[in-house]
């Protein structure tokens, strides 16, 4: 049986992710990245926004790590 506090935490995490994802998706950096990727990668066009934002964040963090 699920613990009520855990369910609430997951709900809050989901809400936070949705808000963060929306802010990232609206950013000029993401829009530029998406345009570049979409022009060269037809498969990315079929990927949902969650995955696109995750890929964008991963690439951005990898770039910053160098």
N, C-alpha and C positions, 0 to 999 in steps of 0.2 A: 504494500500500500504506500502511495506517495505521501510524503510529508508536506503539510500545507505551506510551511516556510520555503521549502524547496520549489514548490509550484509557483509561489509568489515571486521568488528570486528569478526563476526562468522567464516569467512573464515580464518582469522589469528588464531583464537582460535583452529580451526580444524587442521591447519598446525602445530601449537605448540603441540597439543595433539598427532598428528601422530609422530612427532619427539621424544617427550618424551616417548611415548609408545614403539617406536623402541629401544630407549636407555635402557629402563627398561627391555624389553624383551630380550635384548642381555646381560644383567648383569648376573653375576654368581649367585647372590642371587635369582633372579627370576628363573633361570634355575634349581637350586636346589629345590626351592619351587615347581615348576611345576612337576619335577620328583617325588617328594614325594606325591603330590596331585594326579597325574595321576595314580600312582600305587594303590592308595586306593579309587579313585573316578572315575568310568567309565563315569559318566555324565559330568565331567569337560572336558573330551576329546572332547565333542561336543560343548563346549562353545567357542565363538569366542575370539580372542586375546584381544579385548577391554575389555571384561568382565573378562578375566583371569587377566589382568594387574590391573583392578579395585579391584578384590578380593585380589590380592597380596598386593596392597597398603593398603587396609583396614586392613588386618591381620597384616601387618608390623606396621602400626600406632597404632593399638590396643595393640600390644606387647610393643611398645615404651611407651605407656601411662601408663603401669603398672610399 
